[in-house]
Amino acid sequence: MKRVYREEEVEKGSDRKEQKSLTTCLRARFA
């Protein structure tokens, strides 16, 4: 699952840092 976060949320937070944080948190949750 590479795309766990919603595309809408990614567009809202165009900050790459926030995106990375979200993906990392989600990855840790699903891991």
Helices and strands as residue ranges (DSSP letters): H 7-12, H 16-30
